[in-house]
Amino acid sequence: MDNRTILDNLGNRDGIDRRGFLKCMAWAGTGVLWVMNGGIARSYGLSQLFSPDRGTMNKDVLPASGDFSFVQISDSHIGFNKAANPDVTATLNAAIAKINALRKSPSFVLHTGDLSHLSRPDEFDSLDQALRDAKTGQVFFVAGEHDVVGDNGKQYLERYGKRTKGNGWYSFDAAGVHFVGLVNVLDLKPGGLGNLGSGQLEWLADDLRDKTASTPIVVFAHVPLWSVFPAWGWGTDDAAQALAYLKRFGSVTVLNGHIHQTLQKIEGNITFHTAMSTAFPQPAPGSAPSPGPMSVPAGKLRSLLGLTSVNFREGNHSLALIDSPLDPGTSPEQPKDDRRSQGDAAPRREGDVDIMNFRFAPRTLTVAVGTKVTWTNRDDVPHAIVSVDKKFSSPVLDTDESFSQTFMDSGAFDYYCSMHPQMTGTILVVAR
Ligand SMILES: [Cu+2]
C-alpha cells in the first residue's frame, strides 16, 4: 500500500480508515522495552517484539531474562492532526497495546517529552486518559518543548511536576538503578540548543555525589544530550557539564526523544539512545531541508526501523557511532547560511515574514518606522516568536496562524523562536 492509498482511505466517509492507517504506519506502536539485568541494560524495540501482521509476539527476539524492565515511549504530540498522522491518539494506543501484551509488565513507563502538541489542557487530558490503560506501575515524564509553550511550563508542572525540583527535574531509584529525569526545553537562548541551566547542573552534581561508581545510572531528557545535528537544534548546549558528572560511573544510559528516530552512540561508559515518536517520524539528520513531520511511503519504513539492541560496555572506548540510519548519500554537513537567509518564498508584501522549514524568511526584514510586521507560520509544527530584548512576543503560532507587531522606533530588533531557538531573525526599522 502506498502513501496515496492511505490518503484515499483517509478520505472515507468516517474520515479515517483506522485499520488501513495503522497497518501502513508500520512504526505505529513504537516504544522501547529496556531490560536491566545485573546493571546491564538491553533494549528491544516494541515494533520488533511483535509480528506486524498478527500482532503476536515474536519469541525469537524476546528478552531471555531480566529481573527488571521498563518501557520508554516518546513524542506523542497529542493534538497534532496533519497528514503525517491524522490520529496520534490511535498510534499512542497502539504503543500501549504492545506494552500491555508484554509477557511481563514493565515496572514503569518513561515518557521522554512532547506529551502534547500545543500544551493545551485537552491534549494533556487525552494523554492521561490513554495512559491510564497501560499495564504498568507508574509513568514518569520529562517535558518537551511542546509541553511548555505559552506558560513556560506552569501547567505541565502542575500536572506532572508534583514531586520534582526546579523546572521539573528529579531522580529516583528502582532495582538498584539510579534514574535521573532532566529538563532541557526551558529558558532556551537565542541561537542556542537545548539548555539545562546552572541551577539544574548544580542539583545534578549534588544528586550524584553519594552514589558509588558501580551504581547503574539512567538519565532521561527530551532533547538529546549529545550533538546529533545542531543545525536542526538536535543537541543541548551545556550537556558536556552534565556528562562530566557522569563520567566516573561504570554504566550510564542516556535516553532522549525529540528527533523521532532511533540513533545510538557509545562514548566511554555512556550509551546514548534516542527513541522514535508514537506520533510521526522525522527525517534523518541533514536529509531534508528541515526537521518536521514526515509522511512516509510504506516502502521506506524498514529503513526507519533500525535494530535497537544496545549492550552496556565497560572501560574507556573511543567514540563510536553505531546503527546510524543516515543514508550513505546524504551529507551530514550543516546547511549553508546563505540558504537560510534567502528563505524559500518571497514575502507577499512589505512587512511580511514567512516561517517556513524552521526558518524566518526573510531572515532580516527592513521596514520603515510605523510598519506593521506580520509573521505567518507555514510549517505544520508550531513556532513562537520572542524578541531577544523581550520587547515583543507572540502566542504559540500553529499552522497558518499569524502574529503582528507594529514598530514605532528605528533600530535592529532581534528575535528567535522560543521553541526552536536555532531559528533567529531581525527586523531592521529605518526612518522614513
Ligand atoms: Cu520554532
Boltz pocket constraint, residues with backbone or C-beta under 6 A from the ligand:
constraints:
  - pocket:
      binder: B
      contacts: [[A, 382], [A, 383], [A, 384], [A, 417], [A, 418], [A, 419], [A, 420], [A, 423]]
      max_distance: 6.0
